[in-house]
């Protein structure tokens, strides 16, 4: 249980997932990831890579010939990538338009069309889940929090002795269609532990003689330690809970999240992002982590923000 008297004796890893941090008693030289830190939101790992969604369905990607005028065409989605060398070209035909890139320009120029990159098809697809883009819940600290390693503070929002805060949106789309929505999850959170459920990534790393999950994302399951905050997304249809900070280990540690996941959401369904804690305390963002590209902690508290990366029919 989180308490003010606990002394942390042991517990950033940028993956497609998270950044783990050390705790009290750790040598400053040991702070960061045992697996090799590249900085929060390292390039090429968990960046907000937005891919063209296409007109209505997934399709093939055309690849142009190198150093010649060869062409490749296909695909309903109209994804296109510029070929290498001079004279090569790519063309991907969308259902209602086309996108093309000339060799050596790597997509600098593209023709308008619902199926093409930069055309209306991608915009329309992302528009289905626009309410999710930037959806965020904050759990700020009260007063002037202690920022020593492993410190705790009280939640500003208390319900029945604990914390509960939620925001929900309803996505759009074509009735009867279920969408694969890829989200970038970022934030600062304490760990929790979920029993059961499905883990799409089971890789772990060792830190301070403890084992932590690299991607703390769990589909379904039951809360094991309610006194450590659970951060979660709940989808009304198809009905499912997605836990965002299931490290399978708990303690007075703080983590910086930055990973991508794909979840299924039916058209016109409600989606809820929430944070829940059964007691009045939370782990302070004592490392003062700032997440690349979004506002940081409110008064050293915790938070989670979702951003939409891509949307396509399932």
Secondary structure, DSSP 8 states (H G I E B T S, - for coil): ---TT---------SSSEEE---TT--GGG-S-TT----TT-TTTS--------SSS---EEE--SSS-------SS-EEE--SSSS-EEEEE-SSBEEEEETTTTTS----BTTSTTSHHHHHHHHTTGGGTT-EEEE-B-SS---STT-EEEBSS-BTTBEEEEEEEE----TT-EEEEEEEEEEEE--B-EESSB-S---EEEETTEEEESS--EES-EES-TTS-EEEEEETTTTEEEES-B-S--SS--EEEEEEEEEEEETT-EEEEEEEESSSEEE--TT----TTS---STT-EEEEEEEEEEEE-
